[in-house]
Amino acid sequence: MEMKKRVSLELRNRNPAEVVEMVVDNCQSADGEVEGLTEEYTELEILSMVNVGLSSLSKLPSLPKLRKLEVSDNIITGGLDKLAEKCPNLTYLNLSGNKIKELSSIEVLQNLKNLKSLDLYSCEVSTLDDYRESVFELLPQITYLDGYDQEDNEVPDSEVDNDDDEAGPHGDEDDDEDEEDEDDEDGSEGEEEVGLSYLMKEGIQDEEDDGDYVEEEEEDEEEEDDEDGDVDVRGEKRKRDAEDEGDDDDDE
């Protein structure tokens, strides 16, 4: 798909001045230049044009609020000198996988005073001796090169998250969903606790009932023993009485 048509589709019937983020990765530029974007995109903050066949950024329109520019996996060799003029608030620039061979090609980025993070991974310039030291010296305003600072500390996740959050309000819905999930989990835990308590109470009641039943059985057994004892006593008495009568008869 041609880049100009892709930009039109991504507009989605909105006014260009309403667009904050534009992603047109993997389409095709007809002449190696930026197509379809105009200076009407005054609120654009994030622009991604990965693998679209760009060879230059000289036709990039003025985008005063652009903070993040992704143009990796293209064939860019020039036009970087226009960035400071057209995107003065750029803080992140990804040029990975382009045809940048010399440090002199990126020297013009010195004019991007707000640039904090630069990616040149897989560019030929990254194979030069003392590449990292040279770039940090050439561009003192940047903090991260290829995702790491001068002490080889990786870009913290908080910095990446902040960039994404500032691009739009879509993160609020995710927060609401997370809160609902937490509420559901809390409710489930509460139900489990109630269920366990109920089962424990049932178990205790069953034990008490069993105890009462055992006591009743013991009482019944004691009563039976008492009755048996009475029977035995009465039987012994009758036996003795009969013997006594027998003795009286003999005496007569």
TAKABEL-V895459 format. One record per backbone hydrogen bond with DSSP energy under -1.0 kcal/mol. NH is the residue of the N-H (numbers start at 1). CO is the residue of the C=O. If there is no record, write none. Layout:
nh: (NH & NH)
co: (CO & CO)
//
This chain:
nh: (3 & 6 & 7 & 8 & 9 & 10 & 14 & 18 & 19 & 22 & 24 & 26 & 27 & 28 & 29 & 41 & 42 & 44 & 45 & 46 & 47 & 48 & 49 & 51 & 55 & 56 & 60 & 63 & 66 & 67 & 68 & 69 & 70 & 71 & 73 & 75 & 77 & 78 & 82 & 83 & 86 & 87 & 90 & 91 & 92 & 93 & 94 & 95 & 97 & 99 & 105 & 106 & 109 & 110 & 111 & 112 & 113 & 115 & 116 & 117 & 118 & 119 & 123 & 125 & 126 & 127 & 128 & 131 & 134 & 135 & 136 & 137 & 138 & 139 & 142 & 143 & 144 & 145 & 146 & 148 & 149 & 152 & 155 & 159 & 160 & 161 & 162 & 163 & 164 & 165 & 166 & 168 & 172 & 175 & 176 & 177 & 178 & 179 & 180 & 181 & 182 & 183 & 184 & 185 & 186 & 187 & 188 & 189 & 190 & 191 & 192 & 193 & 194 & 195 & 196 & 197 & 198 & 199 & 200 & 201 & 202 & 203 & 204 & 205 & 206 & 207 & 208 & 209 & 210 & 211 & 212 & 213 & 214 & 215 & 216 & 217 & 218 & 219 & 220 & 221 & 222 & 223 & 224 & 225 & 226 & 227 & 228 & 229 & 230 & 231 & 232 & 233 & 234 & 235 & 236 & 237 & 238 & 239 & 240 & 241 & 242 & 243 & 244 & 245 & 246 & 247 & 248 & 249 & 250 & 251 & 252)
co: (28 & 2 & 3 & 4 & 5 & 6 & 11 & 15 & 16 & 46 & 48 & 50 & 24 & 1 & 52 & 38 & 40 & 41 & 20 & 20 & 68 & 22 & 70 & 72 & 32 & 32 & 57 & 86 & 63 & 45 & 45 & 92 & 47 & 94 & 96 & 54 & 55 & 55 & 79 & 80 & 82 & 83 & 87 & 67 & 67 & 117 & 69 & 119 & 121 & 76 & 102 & 103 & 106 & 107 & 108 & 109 & 111 & 112 & 91 & 91 & 144 & 93 & 120 & 100 & 123 & 124 & 125 & 128 & 130 & 131 & 132 & 133 & 134 & 135 & 139 & 116 & 116 & 148 & 118 & 145 & 153 & 149 & 147 & 156 & 156 & 157 & 158 & 159 & 160 & 161 & 162 & 165 & 169 & 171 & 172 & 173 & 174 & 175 & 176 & 177 & 178 & 179 & 180 & 181 & 182 & 183 & 184 & 185 & 186 & 187 & 188 & 189 & 190 & 191 & 192 & 193 & 194 & 195 & 196 & 197 & 198 & 199 & 200 & 201 & 202 & 203 & 204 & 205 & 206 & 207 & 208 & 209 & 210 & 211 & 212 & 213 & 214 & 215 & 216 & 217 & 218 & 219 & 220 & 221 & 222 & 223 & 224 & 225 & 226 & 227 & 228 & 229 & 230 & 231 & 232 & 233 & 234 & 235 & 236 & 237 & 238 & 239 & 240 & 241 & 242 & 243 & 244 & 245 & 246 & 247 & 248)
//
